Amino acid sequence: MKAYCIVYERLHDQKMFDEYRKQVMPTIEAYGGKFLVRGGKFTALEGEMPFERIAMLEFPSRKAAEDWYNSPAYQKILPLRLDATECQFIVADGVE
């Protein structure tokens, strides 16, 4: 079953975030992941949306998503994103 990483972000340091973005793709692709949403315009149709940016990644499984997140390669660059943003990061199972 596919799994999805959904990240809501508010940027505080664009330069640091850009450095993270330059390095993140190979770490995602190594675990069969891909972006479905990467920033871009969105509209909150209901409720309050305190974040300004959304990213959504698809992985072949929850294990692949969690293995990617915990991988040494991703953990090495993760501090760039954490220092550059305020965020919420979740992993959700897809449907069959």
Secondary structure, DSSP 8 states (H G I E B T S, - for coil): --EEEEEEEEES-HHHHHHHHHHHHHHHHTTT-EEEEES------SS----SEEEEEEESSHHHHHHHHHSHHHHHHHHHHHHHEEEEEEEEE---
